[in-house]
Amino acid sequence: MQKQTNPGNDLLRYAGLGGQILVALGIAVFAGYKADKWLKISFPLLVWALPLIVVSLMIYKLIKDTSKKKE
């Protein structure tokens, strides 16, 4: 027998993932801004690098979560 999934569960799961992405990006930008000030870097290097790393990791997580085979 195949288990039927409720479309509402998928909607909540992906909405939660969207929230995680927004929070992680906000934290990465804030941390990059503070780190640039602390290291006295004139070019905003970490403000750009940290969110780029976070986006890359979140895309990896999204692909990993959506490609799971359902039993």
Distance bins in CASP14 RR format, pairs under 12 A and 6 or more apart:
PFRMAT RR
TARGET T0000
AUTHOR 0000-0000-0000
RMODE 2
METHOD distances of the structure
MODEL  1
1 71 0 0 0 0 0 1 0 0 0 0 0
2 70 0 0 0 0 1 0 0 0 0 0 0
2 71 0 0 0 0 1 0 0 0 0 0 0
3 9 0 0 0 0 0 1 0 0 0 0 0
3 70 1 0 0 1 0 0 0 0 0 0 0
3 71 1 0 0 1 0 0 0 0 0 0 0
4 10 0 0 0 0 0 1 0 0 0 0 0
4 70 0 0 0 0 0 1 0 0 0 0 0
5 11 0 0 0 0 0 1 0 0 0 0 0
5 12 0 0 0 0 0 1 0 0 0 0 0
5 13 0 0 0 0 0 1 0 0 0 0 0
5 70 1 0 0 1 0 0 0 0 0 0 0
5 71 0 0 0 0 0 1 0 0 0 0 0
6 12 0 0 0 0 1 0 0 0 0 0 0
6 13 0 0 0 0 0 1 0 0 0 0 0
7 13 0 0 0 0 0 1 0 0 0 0 0
7 14 0 0 0 0 0 1 0 0 0 0 0
8 14 0 0 0 0 1 0 0 0 0 0 0
8 15 0 0 0 0 1 0 0 0 0 0 0
9 15 0 0 0 0 0 1 0 0 0 0 0
9 16 0 0 0 0 0 1 0 0 0 0 0
9 70 0 0 0 0 0 1 0 0 0 0 0
10 16 0 0 0 0 0 1 0 0 0 0 0
10 17 0 0 0 0 0 1 0 0 0 0 0
10 65 0 0 0 0 0 1 0 0 0 0 0
10 66 0 0 0 0 1 0 0 0 0 0 0
10 70 0 0 0 0 0 1 0 0 0 0 0
11 17 0 0 0 0 0 1 0 0 0 0 0
11 18 0 0 0 0 0 1 0 0 0 0 0
12 18 0 0 0 0 0 1 0 0 0 0 0
12 19 0 0 0 0 0 1 0 0 0 0 0
13 19 0 0 0 0 0 1 0 0 0 0 0
13 20 0 0 0 0 0 1 0 0 0 0 0
13 62 0 0 0 0 0 1 0 0 0 0 0
13 65 0 0 0 0 1 0 0 0 0 0 0
13 66 0 0 0 0 1 0 0 0 0 0 0
13 68 0 0 0 0 0 1 0 0 0 0 0
14 20 0 0 0 0 0 1 0 0 0 0 0
14 21 0 0 0 0 0 1 0 0 0 0 0
14 62 0 0 0 0 1 0 0 0 0 0 0
14 65 0 0 0 0 1 0 0 0 0 0 0
14 66 0 0 0 0 1 0 0 0 0 0 0
15 21 0 0 0 0 0 1 0 0 0 0 0
15 22 0 0 0 0 0 1 0 0 0 0 0
16 22 0 0 0 0 1 0 0 0 0 0 0
16 23 0 0 0 0 1 0 0 0 0 0 0
16 24 0 0 0 0 0 1 0 0 0 0 0
16 58 0 0 0 0 0 1 0 0 0 0 0
16 61 0 0 0 0 0 1 0 0 0 0 0
16 62 0 0 0 0 0 1 0 0 0 0 0
16 65 0 0 0 0 0 1 0 0 0 0 0
17 23 0 0 0 0 0 1 0 0 0 0 0
17 24 0 0 0 0 0 1 0 0 0 0 0
17 58 0 0 0 0 1 0 0 0 0 0 0
17 59 0 0 0 0 0 1 0 0 0 0 0
17 61 1 0 0 1 0 0 0 0 0 0 0
17 62 1 0 0 1 0 0 0 0 0 0 0
17 63 0 0 0 0 0 1 0 0 0 0 0
17 64 0 0 0 0 0 1 0 0 0 0 0
17 65 1 0 0 1 0 0 0 0 0 0 0
17 66 0 0 0 0 1 0 0 0 0 0 0
18 24 0 0 0 0 1 0 0 0 0 0 0
18 25 0 0 0 0 1 0 0 0 0 0 0
18 55 0 0 0 0 0 1 0 0 0 0 0
18 58 0 0 0 0 1 0 0 0 0 0 0
18 61 0 0 0 0 0 1 0 0 0 0 0
18 62 0 0 0 0 1 0 0 0 0 0 0
18 65 0 0 0 0 0 1 0 0 0 0 0
19 25 0 0 0 0 1 0 0 0 0 0 0
19 26 0 0 0 0 0 1 0 0 0 0 0
19 27 0 0 0 0 0 1 0 0 0 0 0
19 58 0 0 0 0 0 1 0 0 0 0 0
20 26 0 0 0 0 0 1 0 0 0 0 0
20 27 0 0 0 0 0 1 0 0 0 0 0
20 54 0 0 0 0 0 1 0 0 0 0 0
20 57 0 0 0 0 0 1 0 0 0 0 0
20 58 1 0 0 1 0 0 0 0 0 0 0
20 61 0 0 0 0 1 0 0 0 0 0 0
20 62 0 0 0 0 1 0 0 0 0 0 0
20 65 0 0 0 0 0 1 0 0 0 0 0
21 27 0 0 0 0 0 1 0 0 0 0 0
21 28 0 0 0 0 0 1 0 0 0 0 0
21 51 0 0 0 0 0 1 0 0 0 0 0
21 54 0 0 0 0 1 0 0 0 0 0 0
21 55 1 0 0 1 0 0 0 0 0 0 0
21 56 0 0 0 0 0 1 0 0 0 0 0
21 57 0 0 0 0 0 1 0 0 0 0 0
21 58 1 0 1 0 0 0 0 0 0 0 0
21 59 0 0 0 0 1 0 0 0 0 0 0
21 61 0 0 0 0 1 0 0 0 0 0 0
21 62 0 0 0 0 1 0 0 0 0 0 0
22 28 0 0 0 0 0 1 0 0 0 0 0
22 29 0 0 0 0 0 1 0 0 0 0 0
22 51 0 0 0 0 0 1 0 0 0 0 0
22 54 0 0 0 0 0 1 0 0 0 0 0
22 55 0 0 0 0 0 1 0 0 0 0 0
22 58 0 0 0 0 0 1 0 0 0 0 0
23 29 0 0 0 0 0 1 0 0 0 0 0
23 30 0 0 0 0 0 1 0 0 0 0 0
23 54 0 0 0 0 0 1 0 0 0 0 0
23 58 0 0 0 0 0 1 0 0 0 0 0
24 30 0 0 0 0 0 1 0 0 0 0 0
24 31 0 0 0 0 0 1 0 0 0 0 0
24 50 0 0 0 0 1 0 0 0 0 0 0
24 51 0 0 0 0 1 0 0 0 0 0 0
24 53 0 0 0 0 0 1 0 0 0 0 0
24 54 1 0 1 0 0 0 0 0 0 0 0
24 55 0 0 0 0 1 0 0 0 0 0 0
24 56 0 0 0 0 0 1 0 0 0 0 0
24 57 0 0 0 0 1 0 0 0 0 0 0
24 58 1 0 0 1 0 0 0 0 0 0 0
24 59 0 0 0 0 0 1 0 0 0 0 0
24 61 0 0 0 0 1 0 0 0 0 0 0
25 31 0 0 0 0 0 1 0 0 0 0 0
25 32 0 0 0 0 0 1 0 0 0 0 0
25 47 0 0 0 0 0 1 0 0 0 0 0
25 50 0 0 0 0 1 0 0 0 0 0 0
25 51 1 0 1 0 0 0 0 0 0 0 0
25 52 0 0 0 0 0 1 0 0 0 0 0
25 53 0 0 0 0 0 1 0 0 0 0 0
25 54 1 0 1 0 0 0 0 0 0 0 0
25 55 1 0 0 1 0 0 0 0 0 0 0
25 56 0 0 0 0 0 1 0 0 0 0 0
25 57 0 0 0 0 0 1 0 0 0 0 0
25 58 0 0 0 0 1 0 0 0 0 0 0
26 32 0 0 0 0 1 0 0 0 0 0 0
26 33 0 0 0 0 1 0 0 0 0 0 0
26 34 0 0 0 0 0 1 0 0 0 0 0
26 47 0 0 0 0 0 1 0 0 0 0 0
26 50 0 0 0 0 1 0 0 0 0 0 0
26 51 1 0 0 1 0 0 0 0 0 0 0
26 54 0 0 0 0 1 0 0 0 0 0 0
26 55 0 0 0 0 0 1 0 0 0 0 0
27 33 0 0 0 0 0 1 0 0 0 0 0
27 34 0 0 0 0 0 1 0 0 0 0 0
27 35 0 0 0 0 0 1 0 0 0 0 0
27 50 0 0 0 0 1 0 0 0 0 0 0
27 51 0 0 0 0 1 0 0 0 0 0 0
27 53 0 0 0 0 0 1 0 0 0 0 0
27 54 0 0 0 0 1 0 0 0 0 0 0
28 34 0 0 0 0 0 1 0 0 0 0 0
28 35 0 0 0 0 0 1 0 0 0 0 0
28 46 0 0 0 0 1 0 0 0 0 0 0
28 47 0 0 0 0 1 0 0 0 0 0 0
28 48 0 0 0 0 0 1 0 0 0 0 0
28 49 0 0 0 0 1 0 0 0 0 0 0
28 50 1 0 1 0 0 0 0 0 0 0 0
28 51 1 0 1 0 0 0 0 0 0 0 0
28 52 0 0 0 0 1 0 0 0 0 0 0
28 53 1 0 0 1 0 0 0 0 0 0 0
28 54 1 0 1 0 0 0 0 0 0 0 0
28 55 0 0 0 0 1 0 0 0 0 0 0
28 56 0 0 0 0 0 1 0 0 0 0 0
28 57 0 0 0 0 1 0 0 0 0 0 0
28 58 0 0 0 0 0 1 0 0 0 0 0
29 35 0 0 0 0 0 1 0 0 0 0 0
29 36 0 0 0 0 0 1 0 0 0 0 0
29 44 0 0 0 0 1 0 0 0 0 0 0
29 46 0 0 0 0 1 0 0 0 0 0 0
29 47 1 0 0 1 0 0 0 0 0 0 0
29 48 0 0 0 0 1 0 0 0 0 0 0
29 49 0 0 0 0 0 1 0 0 0 0 0
29 50 1 0 0 1 0 0 0 0 0 0 0
29 51 1 0 1 0 0 0 0 0 0 0 0
29 52 0 0 0 0 0 1 0 0 0 0 0
29 53 0 0 0 0 0 1 0 0 0 0 0
29 54 0 0 0 0 1 0 0 0 0 0 0
29 55 0 0 0 0 0 1 0 0 0 0 0
30 36 0 0 0 0 0 1 0 0 0 0 0
30 37 0 0 0 0 0 1 0 0 0 0 0
30 46 0 0 0 0 0 1 0 0 0 0 0
30 47 0 0 0 0 1 0 0 0 0 0 0
30 50 0 0 0 0 1 0 0 0 0 0 0
30 51 0 0 0 0 0 1 0 0 0 0 0
30 54 0 0 0 0 0 1 0 0 0 0 0
31 37 0 0 0 0 0 1 0 0 0 0 0
31 38 0 0 0 0 0 1 0 0 0 0 0
31 46 1 0 0 1 0 0 0 0 0 0 0
31 47 0 0 0 0 1 0 0 0 0 0 0
31 49 0 0 0 0 0 1 0 0 0 0 0
31 50 1 0 1 0 0 0 0 0 0 0 0
31 51 0 0 0 0 1 0 0 0 0 0 0
31 53 0 0 0 0 0 1 0 0 0 0 0
31 54 0 0 0 0 1 0 0 0 0 0 0
32 38 0 0 0 0 1 0 0 0 0 0 0
32 39 0 0 0 0 1 0 0 0 0 0 0
32 41 0 0 0 0 1 0 0 0 0 0 0
32 44 0 0 0 0 1 0 0 0 0 0 0
32 45 0 0 0 0 1 0 0 0 0 0 0
32 46 1 1 0 0 0 0 0 0 0 0 0
32 47 1 0 1 0 0 0 0 0 0 0 0
32 48 0 0 0 0 1 0 0 0 0 0 0
32 49 1 0 0 1 0 0 0 0 0 0 0
32 50 1 0 1 0 0 0 0 0 0 0 0
32 51 0 0 0 0 1 0 0 0 0 0 0
32 52 0 0 0 0 0 1 0 0 0 0 0
32 53 0 0 0 0 0 1 0 0 0 0 0
32 54 0 0 0 0 0 1 0 0 0 0 0
33 39 0 0 0 0 0 1 0 0 0 0 0
33 41 0 0 0 0 0 1 0 0 0 0 0
33 44 1 0 0 1 0 0 0 0 0 0 0
33 45 0 0 0 0 0 1 0 0 0 0 0
33 46 1 0 0 1 0 0 0 0 0 0 0
33 47 1 0 1 0 0 0 0 0 0 0 0
33 48 0 0 0 0 0 1 0 0 0 0 0
33 49 0 0 0 0 0 1 0 0 0 0 0
33 50 0 0 0 0 1 0 0 0 0 0 0
33 51 0 0 0 0 0 1 0 0 0 0 0
34 40 0 0 0 0 0 1 0 0 0 0 0
34 41 0 0 0 0 0 1 0 0 0 0 0
34 44 0 0 0 0 0 1 0 0 0 0 0
34 46 0 0 0 0 1 0 0 0 0 0 0
34 47 0 0 0 0 1 0 0 0 0 0 0
34 50 0 0 0 0 0 1 0 0 0 0 0
35 41 0 0 0 0 1 0 0 0 0 0 0
35 44 0 0 0 0 0 1 0 0 0 0 0
35 45 0 0 0 0 1 0 0 0 0 0 0
35 46 1 0 1 0 0 0 0 0 0 0 0
35 47 0 0 0 0 1 0 0 0 0 0 0
35 48 0 0 0 0 0 1 0 0 0 0 0
35 49 0 0 0 0 1 0 0 0 0 0 0
35 50 1 0 0 1 0 0 0 0 0 0 0
36 42 0 0 0 0 1 0 0 0 0 0 0
36 43 0 0 0 0 1 0 0 0 0 0 0
36 44 1 0 1 0 0 0 0 0 0 0 0
36 45 1 0 0 1 0 0 0 0 0 0 0
36 46 1 0 1 0 0 0 0 0 0 0 0
36 47 1 0 1 0 0 0 0 0 0 0 0
36 48 0 0 0 0 1 0 0 0 0 0 0
36 49 0 0 0 0 1 0 0 0 0 0 0
36 50 0 0 0 0 1 0 0 0 0 0 0
37 44 0 0 0 0 1 0 0 0 0 0 0
37 45 0 0 0 0 0 1 0 0 0 0 0
37 46 0 0 0 0 1 0 0 0 0 0 0
37 47 0 0 0 0 1 0 0 0 0 0 0
38 46 0 0 0 0 1 0 0 0 0 0 0
39 45 0 0 0 0 1 0 0 0 0 0 0
39 46 1 0 0 1 0 0 0 0 0 0 0
39 47 0 0 0 0 0 1 0 0 0 0 0
40 46 0 0 0 0 0 1 0 0 0 0 0
41 47 0 0 0 0 1 0 0 0 0 0 0
41 48 0 0 0 0 0 1 0 0 0 0 0
41 49 0 0 0 0 0 1 0 0 0 0 0
43 49 0 0 0 0 0 1 0 0 0 0 0
44 50 0 0 0 0 0 1 0 0 0 0 0
44 51 0 0 0 0 0 1 0 0 0 0 0
45 51 0 0 0 0 0 1 0 0 0 0 0
45 52 0 0 0 0 0 1 0 0 0 0 0
46 52 0 0 0 0 0 1 0 0 0 0 0
46 53 0 0 0 0 1 0 0 0 0 0 0
46 54 0 0 0 0 0 1 0 0 0 0 0
47 53 0 0 0 0 0 1 0 0 0 0 0
48 54 0 0 0 0 0 1 0 0 0 0 0
48 55 0 0 0 0 0 1 0 0 0 0 0
49 55 0 0 0 0 0 1 0 0 0 0 0
49 56 0 0 0 0 0 1 0 0 0 0 0
50 56 0 0 0 0 0 1 0 0 0 0 0
50 57 0 0 0 0 0 1 0 0 0 0 0
51 57 0 0 0 0 0 1 0 0 0 0 0
51 58 0 0 0 0 0 1 0 0 0 0 0
52 58 0 0 0 0 0 1 0 0 0 0 0
52 59 0 0 0 0 0 1 0 0 0 0 0
53 59 0 0 0 0 0 1 0 0 0 0 0
53 60 0 0 0 0 0 1 0 0 0 0 0
54 60 0 0 0 0 0 1 0 0 0 0 0
54 61 0 0 0 0 0 1 0 0 0 0 0
55 61 0 0 0 0 0 1 0 0 0 0 0
55 62 0 0 0 0 0 1 0 0 0 0 0
56 62 0 0 0 0 0 1 0 0 0 0 0
56 63 0 0 0 0 0 1 0 0 0 0 0
57 63 0 0 0 0 0 1 0 0 0 0 0
57 64 0 0 0 0 0 1 0 0 0 0 0
58 64 0 0 0 0 0 1 0 0 0 0 0
58 65 0 0 0 0 0 1 0 0 0 0 0
59 65 0 0 0 0 0 1 0 0 0 0 0
59 66 0 0 0 0 0 1 0 0 0 0 0
60 66 0 0 0 0 0 1 0 0 0 0 0
60 67 0 0 0 0 0 1 0 0 0 0 0
61 67 0 0 0 0 0 1 0 0 0 0 0
61 68 0 0 0 0 0 1 0 0 0 0 0
62 68 0 0 0 0 0 1 0 0 0 0 0
END
